Amino acid sequence: MHRMAGSHAPEFLEIDVTMPQAKLLYLLGAAGDLHMSDLVTRLGVSLSTISGLVDRIVEAGLATRREDRADRRQVVVGLTPAGVTFIDRFRELNARQMRGLLDYLDDAELTSVHAALTALASAADRLAAHSGERANAGSSAPSPARKDPA
């Protein structure tokens, strides 16, 4: 992807958000509405940092901030329709770039890429199941051992 950076730079430069703001938007797009405290935990930054980021994306019309109906002391942040459109545009730019790259592969290479993506999807399913088991058990069990290729 680093080698391809020059070919998509003009389109990405049109996106008028900082990288930290983009990370916040992407997280909200993937997870849905989140409490400010969840954003702090998931992004690994301070509450004051999150507050500033949220302020800027709210001002840009990409997100909303509201009180949690169940606990008025909690603040919930979510994407606006413009925020969803932003995320969709960002994903489409990435997908278009990937499609362009795949056009340069022959059938054998495409078969290899398909097999690798299938393996990665399977690993992601196992990771999600493992993470769910840890969350339900309330433990911090170690990750399963990695299988090194022979």
N, C-alpha and C positions, 0 to 999 in steps of 0.2 A: 504494500500500500504506500510505503514511503516513496518508492520509485515512481508511483503514479501521482504523487502530490501536485506536481506542476500542471497536470492536465485538468485538474478540477479546481484549482485555486481560485480562478475568477468567480465561479459560481458560489463557492464557499465564502468568498469575501463579501458577497452580497448579503449574507446572513448577518444581521446587525445585533449580535449578542456576543458576550464574552464566553470563553470556554467554561468558566464556573457556572454562568447562567445557563449555557447549553446543557451542562451536566444535570443541573437542577430540573430543567424542562424535560430532559430525557427520562430522569427518574420519575417525575410526575406522570409522564406519558406511559411508562411501563407499570407503575404501581397504582396509579390513580391518586385520589385525594389522600394527603398525608398530614399528620400533625407536625408542627414545627419541630417538636422534640424528635420525631422520627427522622426528619430531614437532617438534623444535627447528627444523629447516630449513623445514618446510612451514608452521609457524605463525609463524616469524620472532621467536621469543622465546628467552630463555636456558634452559639446562638446569635451573637452579634453579627457574625459573618452571614449566617442564613437570613437574618432579618434584613440585612442590606441587599442580598441577592433577591429575596422575595420582593422587597420594595421596588427594585428596578424592573423585574418582570411583570409586576402588577401595574406599574406606571406605563409599561409598554403595551398593556392590554393582553398579555399572554397568559396571565394567571389571575386567580382571585384568592382573597384571604377573607376568612369568615370565622366567627365563633363556632365552636362545636356545640351543637344543640344539647348533647348529653352532659357536657361539662364546659360551661361558659369561660372557664379559665384557660381552656385549650384553644389554640388557633389552628384551623385547617386550611391547607393550601391546595388548590386544584387548578387544572388547566381551563382556560376559556376556549371557545371554539377557535379563536385565532391561535391559541397555543397548540391546539390539536393540529391545525393546519400547518403550523411551523414544524412540528415534529414529523408530520407526514411528508412535508417538502424535504426535510433533512434526510429522512429514510429513503425517499425516492432518488435523491442525488447519489446516495451510497449504492442503491440497487442498480441505478443506471451505470455507474462506474463498474460495478461487479459484472453486469451483463456484457459490457464492452470488453472486459478482460477475458471472460469466458469465451467470447467469440474467437479468441486467438488459440484456443485449445483444440486438439484433434479428438477423435472419438475415444481413443485409449486414455488420453489425459482426462477427458471429461468423466470417464468411468472411474478413474482413480480419485478424482475430486468428489464424485458422488459417494464413493465408499468412505472416504475420509469424513465427509459431512454426516453420513449416517452414523459413523462411530462417535463423532462429537455430539450428535443429538442424543445418542444412547447414554453417553457419559453425563450429559446435562440432566437427563431424566434421573439417573442414579444419584447425582449430586443433589438434585431437588428433593428426592425421596429421603436421602440421608439427612439433609438439612431439616426436613419436616420431622423426622424421627427425633433429632436432637432437640428441636423446639418443643415437641410434645413431651419428651423425657426431662426437659429442663437441664440437660447436661451439656458439657463441652467435650464430648467424646472425640478422640482423635479421628482425623480423616482416614479413609481406607488407604491401604498401601498402594503405591503406584506400581503398575506393571511395566517394567522396562522391556523394550523390544529385544528379542533374542538375536 
